[in-house]
Amino acid sequence: MRGGRRSSMGLAGIVAVLLFVWLIIGAVAAGQRHYYDSAPTNCASTGTIAVTIFAGPLNYMGVNPKIADCQVDLPQPSP
């Protein structure tokens, strides 16, 4: 019983490490594109940074994700 449990924990650990490496590669790609040079000024630049990080190694295979425009409704105060 322990052997089966160990292998599932091992698989979860491998998936976690792969996910972490994937996101680190995406963060490096965003840095190489100079997305961190200035603070994001709108939600489109924040979104571009986020999708670049989520794209991970795909950035080095020609994927260049960008968010062109986004509209965010700001909450209004209660009357």
N, C-alpha and C positions, 0 to 999 in steps of 0.2 A: 504494500500500500504506500509506503514511503517513496518508493522509486517513481511511481506515477505522479505523486504530488510534487516531487522534486523537479520532474521534467516540465510540468505546467508552470511552476514558479520560474524555472529557467527560461522557458519560452516568453513569459511576461517580462522578464529582465532583459532578454535580447530585444524584444519589441521596444521597450522603454529606451534602451541605449540607441537603437536605430532611429527612433523618433527624435531623441535629443541631438544626435549627430546631424540629422536632416535639418532641424531648425537652426543649428549652429552654422551649417553651410549656407543656409538662406540669409542669416544675419551677416555673414561675411560678404555675400554677394551684394547685399544692400549697402554695406560699407564701401565696397569697391565702386559702387555707383554714386557715391557721395551723398546718399540720402540722409546721413546723420550730420552733415555739415551745419545745418541750421535747423531750428525748431520747426516742426510742421505748422504751416500757416492756415491750413483748412483741412476738412475731412478727406479730400482727395489725396493730399500728400501723405496723410496718416494711413489711408487705405492702401496706397501704393507701397509704402514700407511694409505693411502687414502682409499683403499678398506676395511680395517678394520674399519675405521670410518663409511663408508657408510653401512657396514653390520650391524652396531648398535647392537641391542639385539640378533641378530642371532649368535653373537660371543659366547654367553652363552648357546647356544643350540648345540654346537659342530662345528659350522662353523669356519674354520681357514683360511681365505683367504690370499694367498700369491702371489706375482708377482715374478716369478723365473728369468725372463730375459726380458729386453726390449731394443730396439735399437732406439735411437733418432738421427735423422739427424741434425747435426749442420748447421746452415745457413752459407754460404760462403760469404765473402765480394765481392762486385761488382768489376769487373776488371777495 
